[in-house]
């Protein structure tokens, strides 16, 4: 396993004709490449308590979300991940949220263009996530 410092975290969502990035202010965070046979990554974000309900709602729906993360240094290019929220815990007046998923080996612009194309075709909500996941899997199998 390899562990890195999580510097910045954005949730990437499709809203009408545009892709929206919501920055989630971090108190601290880690990102772990588990280096397992499934090539999974674990992301731990230590956040203010106000974000707990947002991520717990996603966890209850068992939805996959797209995260954009900067790792180690703020000057690094962000990496994109397709993840599920797997847990959240209170820590004093704050909380931590755990995500498990896969890194998307596409450049930022390719991922954003893929999402824009799906949104323009009328996908939203769960349909958007499902269509995006299928596109990513198709792109990975053609590499």
LOMAR-646125 format. One record per atom (N, C-alpha, C): x, y, z; residue in three letters. Coordinates in steps of 0.1 Angstrom, whole numbers, plus 5000, padded with zeros to 4 digits. Each point is the difference from the previous one (the first is absolute). Layout:
BEGIN
+------+-------+------+-----+
| east | north |   up | res |
+------+-------+------+-----+
|    X |     Y |    Z | Ala |
...
+------+-------+------+-----+
//
This chain:
BEGIN
+------+-------+------+-----+
| east | north |   up | res |
+------+-------+------+-----+
| 5008 |  4988 | 5000 | Unk |
| 4992 |  5012 | 5000 | Unk |
| 5009 |  5012 | 5000 | Unk |
| 4995 |  5011 | 4994 | Unk |
| 5007 |  5013 | 5000 | Unk |
| 4990 |  5010 | 5005 | Unk |
| 5005 |  5009 | 5009 | Unk |
| 4991 |  5010 | 5006 | Unk |
| 5005 |  5014 | 4996 | Unk |
| 4991 |  5008 | 4997 | Unk |
| 5003 |  5014 | 4996 | Unk |
| 4991 |  5010 | 5008 | Unk |
| 5004 |  5012 | 5000 | Unk |
| 4993 |  5011 | 5007 | Unk |
| 4989 |  5005 | 4990 | Unk |
| 4988 |  5001 | 5004 | Unk |
| 4989 |  5006 | 4993 | Unk |
| 5000 |  5015 | 5002 | Unk |
| 5002 |  5008 | 4989 | Unk |
| 5002 |  5014 | 5001 | Unk |
| 4987 |  5008 | 4997 | Unk |
| 4992 |  4995 | 4990 | Unk |
| 4988 |  5007 | 4996 | Unk |
| 4990 |  4989 | 4995 | Unk |
| 4987 |  5003 | 5003 | Unk |
| 4990 |  4990 | 4996 | Unk |
| 4988 |  5008 | 4994 | Unk |
| 4996 |  4996 | 4988 | Unk |
| 4988 |  5005 | 4993 | Unk |
| 4991 |  4988 | 4997 | Unk |
| 4987 |  5003 | 5002 | Unk |
| 4989 |  4991 | 4995 | Unk |
| 4996 |  5005 | 4986 | Unk |
| 5000 |  4991 | 4990 | Unk |
| 4997 |  5004 | 4986 | Unk |
| 4986 |  4995 | 4997 | Unk |
| 4991 |  5009 | 4996 | Unk |
| 4986 |  4996 | 4998 | Unk |
| 4995 |  5007 | 4987 | Unk |
| 4991 |  4994 | 4993 | Unk |
| 4994 |  5006 | 4989 | Unk |
| 4987 |  5007 | 5004 | Unk |
| 4999 |  5013 | 4996 | Unk |
| 4988 |  5008 | 5003 | Unk |
| 4996 |  5006 | 4987 | Unk |
| 4989 |  4997 | 4995 | Unk |
| 4995 |  5005 | 4987 | Unk |
| 5010 |  4999 | 4989 | Unk |
| 5004 |  5011 | 4994 | Unk |
| 5010 |  4999 | 4988 | Unk |
| 5014 |  5001 | 5005 | Unk |
| 5003 |  5000 | 5012 | Unk |
| 5014 |  5003 | 5005 | Unk |
| 5004 |  4990 | 5010 | Unk |
| 5013 |  4999 | 5001 | Unk |
| 5006 |  4991 | 5011 | Unk |
| 5004 |  5010 | 5011 | Unk |
| 4995 |  4996 | 5012 | Unk |
| 5003 |  5008 | 5012 | Unk |
| 5010 |  4993 | 5009 | Unk |
| 5009 |  5008 | 5005 | Unk |
| 5010 |  4994 | 5010 | Unk |
| 4997 |  5007 | 5013 | Unk |
| 4998 |  4992 | 5010 | Unk |
| 4998 |  5006 | 5014 | Unk |
| 5012 |  4997 | 5008 | Unk |
| 5007 |  5010 | 5004 | Unk |
| 5012 |  4998 | 5008 | Unk |
| 4996 |  4997 | 5015 | Unk |
| 5005 |  4990 | 5005 | Unk |
| 4997 |  4996 | 5014 | Unk |
| 5013 |  5003 | 5008 | Unk |
| 4998 |  5011 | 5009 | Unk |
| 5012 |  5004 | 5008 | Unk |
| 5005 |  4989 | 5009 | Unk |
| 5013 |  4997 | 4999 | Unk |
| 5006 |  4989 | 5008 | Unk |
| 5006 |  5006 | 5012 | Unk |
| 4999 |  4993 | 5011 | Unk |
| 5008 |  5003 | 5012 | Unk |
| 5013 |  4992 | 4998 | Unk |
| 4998 |  4987 | 4995 | Unk |
| 5012 |  4992 | 4997 | Unk |
| 4995 |  4988 | 4992 | Unk |
| 5009 |  4992 | 4994 | Unk |
| 4995 |  4989 | 4993 | Unk |
| 5012 |  4991 | 4995 | Unk |
| 4996 |  4988 | 4997 | Unk |
| 5009 |  4990 | 4995 | Unk |
| 4994 |  4993 | 4988 | Unk |
| 5009 |  4995 | 4991 | Unk |
| 4995 |  4992 | 4989 | Unk |
| 5010 |  4988 | 4999 | Unk |
| 4994 |  4988 | 4999 | Unk |
| 5008 |  4988 | 5000 | Unk |
| 4998 |  4992 | 4988 | Unk |
| 5010 |  4997 | 4993 | Unk |
| 5000 |  4991 | 4988 | Unk |
| 5001 |  4986 | 5007 | Unk |
| 4990 |  4992 | 5000 | Unk |
| 5000 |  4987 | 5007 | Unk |
| 5009 |  4990 | 4992 | Unk |
| 5003 |  5003 | 4988 | Unk |
| 5008 |  4991 | 4991 | Unk |
| 4995 |  4985 | 5001 | Unk |
| 4986 |  4999 | 5000 | Unk |
| 4995 |  4986 | 5000 | Unk |
| 4996 |  4996 | 4986 | Unk |
| 4995 |  4988 | 4998 | Unk |
| 4996 |  4995 | 4987 | Unk |
| 4989 |  5008 | 4993 | Unk |
| 4992 |  5007 | 5008 | Unk |
| 4990 |  5009 | 4994 | Unk |
| 5004 |  5014 | 4997 | Unk |
| 5012 |  5003 | 5004 | Unk |
| 5006 |  5014 | 4998 | Unk |
| 4991 |  5010 | 5007 | Unk |
| 4997 |  4998 | 5013 | Unk |
| 4991 |  5009 | 5007 | Unk |
| 5008 |  5010 | 5008 | Unk |
| 4994 |  5011 | 5002 | Unk |
| 5006 |  5011 | 5008 | Unk |
| 4990 |  5003 | 5011 | Unk |
| 5006 |  5004 | 5012 | Unk |
| 4992 |  5004 | 5012 | Unk |
| 5003 |  5015 | 5002 | Unk |
| 4990 |  5008 | 5001 | Unk |
| 5002 |  5014 | 5003 | Unk |
| 4993 |  5003 | 5014 | Unk |
| 5008 |  5006 | 5008 | Unk |
| 4995 |  5005 | 5013 | Unk |
| 5000 |  5015 | 5001 | Unk |
| 4989 |  5006 | 5001 | Unk |
| 4999 |  5015 | 5001 | Unk |
| 4995 |  5004 | 5014 | Unk |
| 5008 |  5008 | 5007 | Unk |
| 4997 |  5005 | 5013 | Unk |
| 4994 |  5014 | 4998 | Unk |
| 4987 |  5001 | 5004 | Unk |
| 4992 |  5012 | 4996 | Unk |
| 4993 |  5006 | 5012 | Unk |
| 4995 |  5012 | 4997 | Unk |
| 4991 |  5006 | 5010 | Unk |
| 4987 |  4992 | 5000 | Unk |
| 4993 |  5000 | 5012 | Unk |
| 4988 |  4992 | 5002 | Unk |
| 4989 |  5003 | 4990 | Unk |
| 4999 |  5012 | 4995 | Unk |
| 4989 |  5004 | 4991 | Unk |
| 5000 |  4992 | 4987 | Unk |
| 5010 |  4993 | 4996 | Unk |
| 5001 |  4992 | 4988 | Unk |
| 4995 |  4985 | 5002 | Unk |
| 4999 |  4996 | 5013 | Unk |
| 4997 |  4986 | 5003 | Unk |
| 4986 |  4996 | 4994 | Unk |
| 4990 |  5008 | 5001 | Unk |
| 4986 |  4996 | 4995 | Unk |
| 5000 |  4999 | 4985 | Unk |
| 5008 |  5009 | 4993 | Unk |
| 5001 |  4999 | 4986 | Unk |
| 5005 |  4986 | 4995 | Unk |
| 5011 |  4996 | 5006 | Unk |
| 5007 |  4988 | 4996 | Unk |
| 4992 |  4988 | 5005 | Unk |
| 4994 |  5001 | 5012 | Unk |
| 4991 |  4989 | 5005 | Unk |
| 4988 |  4997 | 4991 | Unk |
| 4995 |  5011 | 4994 | Unk |
| 4988 |  4998 | 4991 | Unk |
| 5005 |  4992 | 4987 | Unk |
| 5012 |  5004 | 4996 | Unk |
| 5005 |  4993 | 4988 | Unk |
| 5003 |  4985 | 5004 | Unk |
| 5005 |  4998 | 5012 | Unk |
| 5003 |  4986 | 5004 | Unk |
| 4987 |  4992 | 5001 | Unk |
| 4990 |  5006 | 5005 | Unk |
| 4987 |  4993 | 5002 | Unk |
| 4994 |  4996 | 4987 | Unk |
| 5002 |  5008 | 4989 | Unk |
| 4995 |  4997 | 4987 | Unk |
| 5009 |  4990 | 4993 | Unk |
| 5012 |  4997 | 5005 | Unk |
| 5009 |  4991 | 4994 | Unk |
| 5004 |  5005 | 4986 | Unk |
| 5002 |  5013 | 4999 | Unk |
| 5003 |  5006 | 4987 | Unk |
| 5016 |  5001 | 4999 | Unk |
| 5004 |  4999 | 4987 | Unk |
| 5014 |  5003 | 4997 | Unk |
| 5001 |  5015 | 4997 | Unk |
| 5010 |  5006 | 5004 | Unk |
| 5002 |  5014 | 4996 | Unk |
| 5014 |  5002 | 4994 | Unk |
| 5002 |  5011 | 4994 | Unk |
| 5013 |  5003 | 4994 | Unk |
| 5007 |  5010 | 5009 | Unk |
| 5012 |  4997 | 5004 | Unk |
| 5008 |  5009 | 5008 | Unk |
| 5012 |  5004 | 4992 | Unk |
| 5004 |  5013 | 5002 | Unk |
| 5012 |  5005 | 4995 | Unk |
| 5009 |  5003 | 5012 | Unk |
| 5012 |  4994 | 5000 | Unk |
| 5009 |  5002 | 5011 | Unk |
| 5014 |  5004 | 4996 | Unk |
| 5005 |  5010 | 5008 | Unk |
| 5014 |  5004 | 4998 | Unk |
| 5008 |  4992 | 5011 | Unk |
| 5011 |  4994 | 4996 | Unk |
| 5007 |  4991 | 5009 | Unk |
| 5014 |  5006 | 5002 | Unk |
| 5005 |  5000 | 5012 | Unk |
| 5013 |  5004 | 5004 | Unk |
| 5004 |  5015 | 5000 | Unk |
| 4998 |  5006 | 4988 | Unk |
| 5003 |  5014 | 4999 | Unk |
| 4989 |  5007 | 4992 | Unk |
| 4998 |  5013 | 5003 | Unk |
| 4989 |  5007 | 4993 | Unk |
| 5003 |  5003 | 4986 | Unk |
| 5013 |  4999 | 4996 | Unk |
| 5004 |  5002 | 4986 | Unk |
| 4998 |  4987 | 4991 | Unk |
| 4997 |  4989 | 5006 | Unk |
| 4998 |  4987 | 4993 | Unk |
| 4987 |  5001 | 4992 | Unk |
| 4999 |  4993 | 4989 | Unk |
| 4988 |  4999 | 4992 | Unk |
| 4990 |  4992 | 5009 | Unk |
| 4987 |  5004 | 5000 | Unk |
| 4990 |  4992 | 5007 | Unk |
| 4998 |  4986 | 4994 | Unk |
| 4997 |  4990 | 5008 | Unk |
| 4996 |  4987 | 4996 | Unk |
| 4985 |  4998 | 5001 | Unk |
| 4994 |  4993 | 4991 | Unk |
| 4986 |  4998 | 5001 | Unk |
| 4997 |  4985 | 5005 | Unk |
| 4990 |  4999 | 5009 | Unk |
| 4996 |  4987 | 5005 | Unk |
| 4985 |  4998 | 4999 | Unk |
| 4996 |  4988 | 4998 | Unk |
| 4987 |  4995 | 5000 | Unk |
| 4998 |  4992 | 5013 | Unk |
| 4993 |  5005 | 5010 | Unk |
| 5000 |  4994 | 5014 | Unk |
| 4986 |  4999 | 5005 | Unk |
| 4999 |  4992 | 5011 | Unk |
| 4989 |  4999 | 5009 | Unk |
| 5004 |  5005 | 5014 | Unk |
| 4991 |  5006 | 5007 | Unk |
| 5002 |  5004 | 5014 | Unk |
| 4997 |  4987 | 5007 | Unk |
| 5011 |  4996 | 5008 | Unk |
| 4998 |  4987 | 5007 | Unk |
| 4998 |  5002 | 5015 | Unk |
| 5004 |  5012 | 5006 | Unk |
| 4998 |  5002 | 5014 | Unk |
| 5002 |  5015 | 5003 | Unk |
| 4994 |  5004 | 5012 | Unk |
| 5003 |  5013 | 5005 | Unk |
| 4999 |  4999 | 5015 | Unk |
| 5008 |  5008 | 5007 | Unk |
| 5001 |  4999 | 5015 | Unk |
| 5002 |  5014 | 5005 | Unk |
| 4994 |  5002 | 5012 | Unk |
| 5002 |  5013 | 5007 | Unk |
| 5014 |  4999 | 5007 | Unk |
| 5007 |  5011 | 4999 | Unk |
| 5013 |  5001 | 5007 | Unk |
| 5000 |  5014 | 5007 | Unk |
| 4996 |  5000 | 5013 | Unk |
| 4999 |  5013 | 5007 | Unk |
| 4989 |  5008 | 4993 | Unk |
| 5003 |  5013 | 4996 | Unk |
| 4990 |  5009 | 4994 | Unk |
| 5000 |  4998 | 4985 | Unk |
| 5008 |  4991 | 4995 | Unk |
| 5002 |  4998 | 4985 | Unk |
| 4996 |  4985 | 4997 | Unk |
| 5003 |  4996 | 4987 | Unk |
| 4997 |  4986 | 4996 | Unk |
| 5011 |  4996 | 4990 | Unk |
| 5000 |  4987 | 4998 | Unk |
| 5008 |  4995 | 4988 | Unk |
| 4991 |  4992 | 4992 | Unk |
| 5003 |  5000 | 4987 | Unk |
| 4992 |  4993 | 4990 | Unk |
| 5009 |  4991 | 4992 | Unk |
| 4997 |  4987 | 4998 | Unk |
| 5008 |  4991 | 4993 | Unk |
| 4993 |  4997 | 4987 | Unk |
| 5009 |  5000 | 4989 | Unk |
| 4995 |  4997 | 4987 | Unk |
| 5009 |  4988 | 4995 | Unk |
| 4994 |  4991 | 4992 | Unk |
| 5007 |  4989 | 4994 | Unk |
| 4996 |  5000 | 4985 | Unk |
| 5010 |  4999 | 4991 | Unk |
| 4997 |  5000 | 4986 | Unk |
| 5013 |  4998 | 4992 | Unk |
| 4999 |  5005 | 4987 | Unk |
| 5010 |  4998 | 4990 | Unk |
| 5004 |  5013 | 4994 | Unk |
| 5013 |  5002 | 4998 | Unk |
| 5005 |  5011 | 4993 | Unk |
| 4996 |  4999 | 4985 | Unk |
| 4997 |  5011 | 4994 | Unk |
| 4997 |  5001 | 4986 | Unk |
| 5012 |  5004 | 4993 | Unk |
| 5005 |  4992 | 4992 | Unk |
| 5013 |  5002 | 4993 | Unk |
| 4999 |  5009 | 4988 | Unk |
| 4991 |  5010 | 5000 | Unk |
| 4998 |  5009 | 4989 | Unk |
| 5005 |  5014 | 5004 | Unk |
| 5004 |  5007 | 4991 | Unk |
| 5003 |  5014 | 5003 | Unk |
| 4988 |  5008 | 5004 | Unk |
| 5001 |  5010 | 5008 | Unk |
| 4989 |  5008 | 5005 | Unk |
| 4991 |  5004 | 4989 | Unk |
| 5005 |  5006 | 4989 | Unk |
| 4991 |  5005 | 4989 | Unk |
| 4992 |  4989 | 4994 | Unk |
| 5006 |  4988 | 4998 | Unk |
| 4993 |  4988 | 4994 | Unk |
| 4988 |  4996 | 5009 | Unk |
| 5002 |  5000 | 5013 | Unk |
| 4990 |  4996 | 5009 | Unk |
| 4989 |  5011 | 5000 | Unk |
| 5004 |  5013 | 5001 | Unk |
| 4990 |  5010 | 4999 | Unk |
| 4992 |  5000 | 4987 | Unk |
| 5007 |  4998 | 4989 | Unk |
| 4993 |  4999 | 4987 | Unk |
| 4990 |  4988 | 4999 | Unk |
| 5004 |  4989 | 5006 | Unk |
| 4992 |  4988 | 5001 | Unk |
| 4987 |  5003 | 5008 | Unk |
| 5002 |  5007 | 5011 | Unk |
| 4988 |  5003 | 5009 | Unk |
| 4991 |  5010 | 4992 | Unk |
| 5006 |  5011 | 4994 | Unk |
| 4992 |  5010 | 4993 | Unk |
| 4992 |  4993 | 4989 | Unk |
| 5006 |  4991 | 4993 | Unk |
| 4993 |  4993 | 4989 | Unk |
| 4988 |  4992 | 5005 | Unk |
| 5002 |  4993 | 5011 | Unk |
| 4989 |  4993 | 5006 | Unk |
| 4989 |  5009 | 5005 | Unk |
| 5003 |  5011 | 5006 | Unk |
| 4990 |  5010 | 5005 | Unk |
| 4993 |  5005 | 4988 | Unk |
| 5007 |  5004 | 4989 | Unk |
| 4993 |  5005 | 4988 | Unk |
| 4991 |  4990 | 4994 | Unk |
| 5002 |  4987 | 5002 | Unk |
| 4991 |  4990 | 4995 | Unk |
| 4988 |  4997 | 5009 | Unk |
| 5000 |  5008 | 5011 | Unk |
| 4988 |  4999 | 5009 | Unk |
| 5002 |  4992 | 5012 | Unk |
| 5011 |  4994 | 5002 | Unk |
| 5002 |  4992 | 5012 | Unk |
| 5001 |  5009 | 5013 | Unk |
| 4995 |  4995 | 5011 | Unk |
| 5001 |  5007 | 5013 | Unk |
| 4999 |  4990 | 5011 | Unk |
| 5003 |  5004 | 5012 | Unk |
| 4999 |  4991 | 5011 | Unk |
| 5006 |  4986 | 4999 | Unk |
| 4993 |  4990 | 5004 | Unk |
| 5005 |  4986 | 4999 | Unk |
| 5003 |  4996 | 4986 | Unk |
| 4992 |  5005 | 4990 | Unk |
| 5003 |  4996 | 4986 | Unk |
| 5013 |  5006 | 4995 | Unk |
| 5003 |  5012 | 5005 | Unk |
| 5013 |  5007 | 4996 | Unk |
| 5011 |  4992 | 5006 | Unk |
| 5000 |  4996 | 5012 | Unk |
| 5010 |  4992 | 5007 | Unk |
| 5002 |  4987 | 4993 | Unk |
| 4989 |  4993 | 4996 | Unk |
| 5001 |  4987 | 4994 | Unk |
| 5006 |  5001 | 4986 | Unk |
| 4995 |  5010 | 4992 | Unk |
| 5006 |  5002 | 4987 | Unk |
| 5014 |  5004 | 5000 | Unk |
| 5004 |  5008 | 5010 | Unk |
| 5014 |  5004 | 5001 | Unk |
| 5009 |  4988 | 5003 | Unk |
| 4995 |  4992 | 5010 | Unk |
| 5008 |  4988 | 5003 | Unk |
| 5002 |  4991 | 4988 | Unk |
| 4989 |  4998 | 4992 | Unk |
| 5001 |  4992 | 4989 | Unk |
| 5010 |  5005 | 4989 | Unk |
| 5000 |  5013 | 4999 | Unk |
| 5009 |  5007 | 4990 | Unk |
| 5015 |  4998 | 5005 | Unk |
| 5002 |  5001 | 5013 | Unk |
| 5013 |  4999 | 5006 | Unk |
| 5005 |  4985 | 4998 | Unk |
| 4991 |  4991 | 5003 | Unk |
| 5004 |  4986 | 4998 | Unk |
| 5003 |  4997 | 4985 | Unk |
| 4992 |  5005 | 4991 | Unk |
| 5002 |  4998 | 4986 | Unk |
| 5014 |  5006 | 4995 | Unk |
| 5003 |  5012 | 5005 | Unk |
| 5012 |  5006 | 4997 | Unk |
| 5012 |  4993 | 5005 | Unk |
| 4999 |  4994 | 5013 | Unk |
| 5011 |  4992 | 5005 | Unk |
| 5002 |  4987 | 4993 | Unk |
| 4989 |  4994 | 4995 | Unk |
| 5002 |  4987 | 4993 | Unk |
| 5005 |  5002 | 4986 | Unk |
| 4999 |  5012 | 4994 | Unk |
| 5006 |  5003 | 4987 | Unk |
| 5014 |  5004 | 5000 | Unk |
| 5006 |  5003 | 5012 | Unk |
| 5014 |  5005 | 5002 | Unk |
| 5009 |  4988 | 4998 | Unk |
+------+-------+------+-----+
//
